């Protein structure tokens, strides 16, 4: 009994095609996970581009945090870390840290808003490719400054 290959077709059928299919089957979960991470990162950044304060100017009897009225998909996912643990842990840790701390600073309603701005600034500096988050940051900075001016006068 001879185990030799009679042609290139035999080599392809017996060795190369099964190896390629096995490699693809092993790589597919990693490729899908990478794609989900990339899509979620884009979603986070897109949602942060829409984070402008509303209304954009100071309102009597309100605080700066009252101007953040929207709820975002990424925010809901980060609010349930036990349900989304593996997915969250697969993301860019620095982005996850800055985003979760950003929402925590808003939730704590710190009167001067410095922490909120600091985390938003870090996201802007590290992840803002088209300056949309910069515009959001500048609007929040102006709004928080306006609210803090009243506190300094009192």
N, C-alpha and C positions, 0 to 999 in steps of 0.2 A: 504494500500500500504506500503510495507516494503522496506527500503533502505539498508538492510544488504547485506553483501558479502557472497556468498555461497562457494567460494573457493579462493585459492591463485591466480588463474588465473584471477578472477574477480578484485581483488585488483591490480594486474599488469596491466590489460587492462584499468581500469578506473582511477587509481590514479598514479601509479609509472611511467609507460611508458609516459603518457602525460607530467608529471613533468620533466622527464629526457629530452624529446624532446624539451620542452620549454627552459630548462636551456641551452641546446646545441645551440638552435637558438639564445638565448641572448648572449652567450659567443663567438660564431663564429666570429663576427666582431672584437672583441678584440683580439682573437687568430690570425686572419689574419693580423691585424695591427701590432701586436708584431712580427710576422714572417717577414713582409715587413721591419720593423725597423731593425731587426737582419740582414736580407739580405743586406740592404743598408749599414749598418755599416761595414759588411764584405767587401762590394764593395769599400767603402771609404778606408779602411785599405789596401786592395789589391792594389788599384790604387796608394796609397802613397808608397807602397813597390816598385813600378815601377817608382818612381819620381827621379831616379838618374840623375845627370847632364849629358848632352851630348853636345859636347864631355866632357870627364871627366877632362881635363886639360885646363888651361888658354889658351886663343887664342888672338893673337895680334889684337888690334882694337875693341875688344869686351868687354862686361861687364858681371858680374856673372849672371845676369838675362837672358842673351841671351842663356844660357845653358839649360833653361827649355823650351822645344819645344813642349811638348805634351799637349793635351787637354783631360780632363777626364770627364766621365759621371757625377760624383758627382759635379764637378766644374760647369758644365753647369746647373745642377739643382739649385745649390746655387746662380748662377747668375740671376735666374728668381724667386726670392722669392715670388712675388705676385701670380705667377702661381702655385707654390708648397708650399704655406704658411702652410696649415694644415699638410702636410706631414713633412715639415721641423720642425714645432713646436712640432711634436710628437717624434722627435729624442732626443738623449742625448744632452742636451743643451751645456754642456762643450765641447763635440766633435764638435758640429756645430760651436761654437764660435772659437775654435782653428783653424779649417779648413778654415772658412771664413776669419779669420784674416791672415792666412798663404797666401791665394790667394791675399788678399788685399795688403799685404806687397810686394809681387812679382809685382803686378800691379803698385804700387807706385814707384817701381825701386829705392829703397833706396840704396844709393851708398855703404854703409858698410855692408848691408845684415844682420845686427844684429837682426832685428825684424823677418825676414824670419827664421833665425836659432832658435830664441827663441820659435816661435810657433811650428816649426818642432820638437824641443826638447821636448816641452810639450806633443805633440802627442806621440812621441816616449816613453816618461816616463810613460804615463798613459794608452796607448792602444797597445803598441807593444808587442805581446806575443812571437814571435819567432825571435826577433832581426833583422828582415829584414829592418825595418824603421831605426834602429840604423845604419845599413850599409849606408843607403841613407843619413842620417844626417851627418855621418862622411865624406862622399864624398863631400857634399855641404859645410861643414865646411872647409875642405881643400881647395876647389876651391875658396871660398870667402876669405879665408886667403891669398891665392896667389894673388888675385886681390887687396886686401887691402895693401899688402906689397908694391906694386908699388905706391899707393897713399901716403903711409907714407914716402917713399923715396923722393917724390917731394916736 
